[in-house]
Amino acid sequence: MALTVTGYPDRARAAYRWLADKQLGDGSWFNYYQGDQVKDARLDTNVCAYVAAGLYHYLFATGDVDFCVELWPVVERAIDLSCATSTATARSRGRWTRSASARVTRC
């Protein structure tokens, strides 16, 4: 969102495409990358759906519907993951992560 709001929509699109390229099949991303290298292989299900808020903001700021349509599968997978791993207990207790082995743990 910062790239969009500060007037760098081309860089914002590049960042969203990077996210699309790095998204795992279940809709998640690893916690931390340095360049293209994974530095923290935990999967934080709490932040996976942030891409939806960012792309929604991008749409309102730019009106670029075609790009949002292109990225919709990324958003859909991220939201599906967030919904699938979210429970009332997890939401009430704070941030949860999932390890690469699919085990949900509290941070």
JOHU-V276691 format. One record per run of one state. SS is the DSSP state (alpha for helix, beta for strand, coil for the rest). FROM is the first residue (numbers start at 1). TO is the last residue. If there is no record, write none. Layout:
BEGIN
SS/FROM/TO  SS/FROM/TO
END
This chain:
BEGIN
coil/1/1  alpha/2/5  coil/6/8  alpha/9/22  coil/23/29  beta/30/34  coil/35/36  beta/37/43  coil/44/49  alpha/50/62  coil/63/64  alpha/65/85  coil/86/87  alpha/88/93  coil/94/95  beta/96/98  coil/99/103  beta/104/106  coil/107/107
END
